[in-house]
Amino acid sequence: MTVVEATLHGAISIVSAIATGKGATIGISLKTKALIKTSPGNGIFIESRNKTISSRLINKVIQKVIPKNELEKTKIRISLESEIPTGYGLKSSSAISSAVALACAKIFRPKWSDNQILLAGVDASIESRVSITGAYDDACGCYYGGYTVTDNYKRKIIKSEKGPSNLISIIFIPKSRKRGNVKNLKNLSAIFEQAWNLARNSNYWNAMILNGIATSTILNSDPKLITDLVEKGALGASVSGNGPAVAAICKKEDSVNIKKVFSNLVGTTIVSKINNKKAEVNEL
């Protein structure tokens, strides 16, 4: 029997890639772990306390990484653990698909590059219809941590650098998952292009605020929430991904005031450090 564990972290959006195919993220320290045990036999068995995780996505990732002839003679048990709330725009699917791809590659594709591992998860996300674009920006954000700016259509990292470890992210998870029509984000594609150009030039927080005002206008959030957060000390604030989570980046001393803004809303608040750690995989 072979046992391998892969660990990745979550990320939040600085610029959404839905409108233009160009995105930017910053890593946060919420963890996702994939533990894979292989033994002679066949079949894929997935264990997770979170019932919203897509087994179709996991199966598709496995098929992308493990050669068919190996898959036919190997029993695979996967245990998934994640601190990232699913379905809120915090990149949980990207973290899970990349963690599974990384763990499988450690056993079956030891010579694969980071990018080959990432693309297995991205392609599986498209084919299992978990993501429209494959969310290359989200996958890179979870895999590498720090700031990541990408061109998703070209599947290319435009910029990657360490994030500020002295800052924290405060993330609001609304009780209601209601959101607007994501396709309507394309109506503001010129605004998202501007935000992306700011991020590409390392002007991350202004990029995030611009992204936040544009996304909240369309995705049934309140743009005033973004401006209130900035007024109370947030360096950057935005709806993350397709929402409905809203994230603010701030100095620790401003966290009380940021939490007060969220305290008037119905939902829960998570505090997470900025993550600069790259994905890790180990044989146990």
Secondary structure as UniProt FT lines:
FT   STRAND          2..15
FT   TURN            18..20
FT   STRAND          22..40
FT   STRAND          43..48
FT   TURN            51..52
FT   HELIX           55..65
FT   HELIX           68..71
FT   TURN            72..73
FT   STRAND          74..82
FT   TURN            86..87
FT   HELIX           92..108
FT   TURN            110..111
FT   HELIX           114..127
FT   TURN            128..129
FT   HELIX           136..144
FT   STRAND          147..151
FT   TURN            152..155
FT   STRAND          156..161
FT   TURN            165..166
FT   STRAND          167..174
FT   HELIX           182..188
FT   HELIX           189..200
FT   TURN            201..202
FT   HELIX           204..218
FT   TURN            219..220
FT   HELIX           223..231
FT   TURN            232..233
FT   STRAND          236..239
FT   TURN            241..242
FT   STRAND          246..251
FT   HELIX           252..254
FT   HELIX           255..263
FT   STRAND          267..274
FT   STRAND          280..283
//
